[in-house]
Amino acid sequence: MGAEEKRKECHSGSLTGDALEAEDVLANAEEWSPVETKLVVWSFAIAVIALIVGLIVVPTSVLH
């Protein structure tokens, strides 16, 4: 079985070692909506704020 035949068989929706190319993986991906972008951005913002607050609170609570 040639490489081209294996590649054609890999288009069945399963990921194998031969089908790990970006266009194969993203071929049937659903559209990314703006709401999802806002959710990701706000999640990162909240995580950064929590990290900063934690870095301020933990050393001060240990030193007292």
Legacy VTK file of the C-alpha trace (Angstrom):
# vtk DataFile Version 3.0
C-alpha trace
ASCII
DATASET POLYDATA
POINTS 64 float
0.000 0.000 0.000
1.505 3.339 -1.060
1.711 6.507 0.961
-1.033 8.125 -1.120
-3.406 5.193 -0.464
-2.745 5.398 3.275
-3.401 9.125 3.166
-6.758 8.570 1.466
-7.747 5.993 4.082
-6.909 8.424 6.894
-9.688 10.794 5.801
-12.219 8.639 7.626
-12.208 10.996 10.631
-9.691 9.158 12.777
-6.276 10.561 13.578
-3.331 8.324 12.905
0.364 9.033 12.624
-0.002 9.534 8.881
-2.834 12.084 9.141
-1.426 14.611 11.553
-1.275 17.482 9.096
-3.066 20.758 9.813
-5.358 20.663 6.790
-6.458 17.108 7.613
-7.160 17.875 11.259
-8.936 21.183 10.573
-10.880 20.010 7.512
-14.233 19.633 9.292
-13.695 22.038 12.188
-16.633 24.189 13.182
-16.488 27.976 12.984
-14.977 29.895 15.940
-17.537 32.390 17.192
-16.745 35.818 18.709
-18.407 34.753 21.980
-15.855 31.967 22.350
-13.043 34.455 21.753
-14.380 36.730 24.494
-14.720 33.768 26.838
-11.094 32.749 26.295
-9.789 36.315 26.671
-11.762 36.927 29.871
-10.647 33.566 31.282
-7.002 34.501 30.745
-7.582 37.967 32.223
-9.194 36.512 35.356
-6.377 33.969 35.673
-3.733 36.706 35.467
-5.564 38.798 38.082
-5.866 35.784 40.390
-2.156 35.067 39.937
-1.183 38.640 40.772
-3.451 38.707 43.849
-2.029 35.366 44.951
1.529 36.598 44.547
0.712 39.602 46.721
-1.352 37.844 49.415
0.731 34.722 49.981
4.096 36.394 50.765
2.463 38.970 53.057
0.534 36.291 54.930
3.683 34.190 55.399
5.741 37.118 56.703
3.213 38.164 59.380
LINES 1 65
64 0 1 2 3 4 5 6 7 8 9 10 11 12 13 14 15 16 17 18 19 20 21 22 23 24 25 26 27 28 29 30 31 32 33 34 35 36 37 38 39 40 41 42 43 44 45 46 47 48 49 50 51 52 53 54 55 56 57 58 59 60 61 62 63
